[in-house]
Amino acid sequence: MLDDRVDPPEPGPGEVLVRPTRVAIGRDELGSQAAVGVPGRRFVGVIQRAVGDELRVGQRVVVKPHIRCGRCDLCRGGLGDHCREGVTIGSAERQGCLAELIAVPAENVVPVPDALDDDQAVFAWTLAGALHVAQLLRVDAKTYVTVLGDNATGLLCAQWLARLNASVRLLGSHPARFGLCEKWGVKHRNADDVGRRADQDAVIDCTGSAEGIALAMQLVRPRGTIVLRGGGPGRVDLAPIIQGEITLVGSRAGNLRDAVRALAERRVDVLNLISRRVRLLDVPDVLSSPPIEEQLQTLVEV
């Protein structure tokens, strides 16, 4: 339940205080409230207390959810996204954004231009991951690319990659979501209806499941590439990786500024990913309810 007895967060050194206005909740976050305390990691909000020269009170911003320590060898070496002591907003270690106020490091904050409304800006972090996949792969007109998973991550990856290569296809399991692919001009099939001919140059697995990785290994050609864009897959037999000399690439974070720019330039559609809207008072019921197959993203108006 919502707790109005919690004291407002007090920003630490180098932190700003933000009032969330929109929060996006995916199916993977449902049922997680008890485990993480205050959930929520993807949001757009308004600065209430600022630091530094770039940020100001009243400015709309989005926030990178991965917070680095700034002290470890990886942070000092320019690999802050892989910080050894890093924490994530909306985890057991760090309060999430499903609250009236949240304190975050100023270095994690990216301003939102006036041309970009809250409903679009709230998807900046999800889009950043899709853009990062495109940076990890060389996707040209001769490359056969398959995206696995018709969740929000998979749909955005397919939509963005299809801008670079018309042969990109998405394989999913929810026919109702294929309408988005048709709207965007993205090829799509039911994952159960395709052959496993090991002929794809690259496969991006956005399912976060062992089944997704197994299918990816059946689809990719020898010496092809599999990109894992999702949660922990559990136990997987990786023998096909060795036998096919397949390159396995992990993809976690992305550039938030690039995503904000792409959204502001209307280069990608995110509004059709919104399945329903709720108020902050309704969030406890939303989080405790089982996921609904047809729904992609729930938008919380704070």
N, C-alpha and C positions, 0 to 999 in steps of 0.2 A: 504494500500500500504506500501511498505518498506520505511523506513525513515532513510536516511544516515546523517541526521543532529543531531541525538541523540548522546550526549557525551558518551564515553565508561564508563561502570560502574566502580566505585571505590570501591574495597573490603573494608569492615569494619573490625573491630577487629576479629581475628579468622577466616577470610574468605579467600578463594583462588579465583583466576581469571581463568576461563576455556574458551577455544575456542571450541565450539561444532563442531563435525565432522559428526555425524549422529543424526537425530532426528526422532522418530517414532510418527506418527499421526494416531490416531484411529478415527472411525466414530463419536464418542461422542465429538470430538474436532472440527469437521467441523462446520462452521458458528459461531464460538465462538470468533473470533478476536476482534470484536467491543466491546464485553462485558469485555474482560480481558486485553486489551492493547496488550502486547507482549505475545502470547500464547506459548505452548510447555512445557512439563514437563518430558518427557522420552528421555534421550540423552546419548551419549558417547562423550567425548571430550578430549582435551589435556590441561594440566595445563600451564598457562602462568605466573602466579605469585603464589608462594607457601608459606605456613607457616608450622611450626612444623617440626618434624624429619621424619615422615613417607612419606610425600609427597615431590615431587620435580618437578621443571620446566621440561616440555617435557613429563611428565608421562601421560599415557592414563588412564582415570577414568570414572566411572559412578557415578550418583548422586541420592541420595534419595530425592524425591521432597518435602516431608513434613518437614518443618523447625520448630523446637521447640524454645520456648523462653528461656528455661533453668532456669527460675526463679519461676514459679508457683508451687503449691503444687504437681501437678501430675509429672512435670519434676523432682522435687527433690525426688519424691517417686519412680522413675524408670519407669514412664509411659509417657515418652516423646512423644510417638506416639499419645497420647491423650491430648497433651498440650492445656491448656485453651486459650492461646494466639497464637497458632500456625498458620502459613500461608503455602500456597502451591505454589511452583514454577508454573508459568503460570496462576496465578489467578489475580484478580484485585489488590491484595495487594502486589504481588511480580512478578517481570519481569520473563517471560518464557525464554526458551532456543532457540527459533527461532530468533536468533541474532548472530552476529559475536563473541560476548563475553558475559559472564554471571558471576556474582559474587555469590558464594555459601559458606555456612559454611564448614570449613574443616572437621568437624565431620560427615557431610553428604556424604563425598566422599569416594569411594572405588576403589582402583587401579584395573586395568584390566590386567591380565597376557598376555604375548606375544602370547601365544597359542590361544587366543580368539580374533577373528577379530571384527571390528566395527559393521558389520551387525548383528552379534549374540549378542554382548554386549549390544546393544541398547534395547534389550528385557529383560534385567535383572530385572527391576522393575516390569514388568508384571509377570514374572516368580516368583518373590519373593512372590507375592500374592497367586499364586497357591501352592507354598510350604507351605505357612502359613495355608491354608485350610487343607492340609494333617496333619499339626501339631495339629489343632483344633479337628480333628476327629480321632477316632480309626477305621482305615480301615484295616480289615483283610479278610481272604478268605471267611468268612461266612457272611460278610456284603454286603447287596444289596445297591448299591450307584447309584444315578442318578445325572448327571450334566445337568442343564438347560441353554441353550444359546450356539449358535455356533459362537459367536464373539471370538476375540483373547483370552480373559480371560477364557471363557468357554472351548475353545479347549485346552489351556495349562493346565487347571485344570484336564480335562478328560485324557489328555495324561500322566500327572504325576501320578494321582491316579490309572490309569490302570496298572502302574508299580507295584503297591502294591496289587492290587486286580483285577483279570481278569473279574469279574462280572460288573465292572464299565461301565456304558453306558452314551452316550450323546444324548440329545434330542434337535433338532434344527428345523429350518424352511427354511434353504437354502441348497437344495440338492447338489449344486456345491461344498459345503464345506465338504460334507460327504466323499469325496475322501481322505481328509487328515486323517480322522478317519480310513479308510481302510488301508492307508499307515502305520499308527501307530499301527494297530491291536486293535483299540478301537471300541467297540460295539456302534451302532448309529441307531437312528430312527427319523422319522419326529414326532414332538411333537403332531401333530393332529392324529397320527395313533396308539397311545398307550392307553391302558385302564387306568382308574383312580381307581385302586383297593386298594389304601392305604396300599401297601405292601413293600415299600422301607424303609430300616433302616435309610438312610440319603439322603437328597436332597440338592444339592448346586445350588442355584439360581444365575446365572451370568447375567441375563437379565437386572436387574435394573428396572424392570417394575412391576406394580401392577398385570398384567396378569401372570407374572412369579411366583410371590409369591402365587397367587391363585392356580396355577397348582401344585406348590410344596406342598401345604396343601392337595391337592387331592391325591398326590402320596405317601406321607410319612405315615408310619404306626403309630398307637397310641404309644406314648412315644418314637417316633423316633426323629430325629434331622434335622432341616433345617438350612443351613448356607447361609447367605445373603452376596454375593460377588458382589457388584455392586452399582449403584447410588441410589438416592432417589426414592422409588417406588410409591409415591403418597398415596392416601387413599386406605386402605385395611381393609376388615372385618376380624378381628383376632379371631372370635369366634371359628373356628376349632382348633386353638392353645390351647385354654382353654379346649374344649371338648375332644381333643385327648391327652391332657397333653404332648404336643409336646415341645421339647427344641428348642428355636430360638437363633441362634448364629450370631452375626455380625462379619465380617472379613474385615479389612481395609488395614493394612500394612503387611509387611513381612521383612525378613532378607535379605538385599541386598548382603551381603557377601556370604551367602549360595547359592543364585541364581547365582552369578558369578562363584562360585565353580562348581555348577551343569552344567553350560554352558561350562566351560573350560574342564570338564570331558566328554563332548559330551553325557550327559545323557538325553538330551531332544532336540527335533527338533524345531527350531524357524524360520529357513530360509524360510520354506514353508508358513509362515504367511505373507510374503511380497507380496503385490499385485502390487505395482508400485513404481517407483523412480522418484523424481523431484529434481530440484535445488532450492536453497533458493529464487532466484528471482521469481520462479513460485508459491511460497507459498500463496501469496494473492489470486490468482485465485483458488488454491486448497481449501483454507479455506472458500471462498465464494460460492463454488459450492455445490449443494446438494449431500448428500451421495449416492454412487453407491452400490447397494445391494451386488454385487459380490466381492467387495473389502474389505479386512480385514485391512491391515496396509499399510500406505504410508510412505516410507522412504525418508527423506530429506537429501541430500548430501550438507553439508554446505561448 
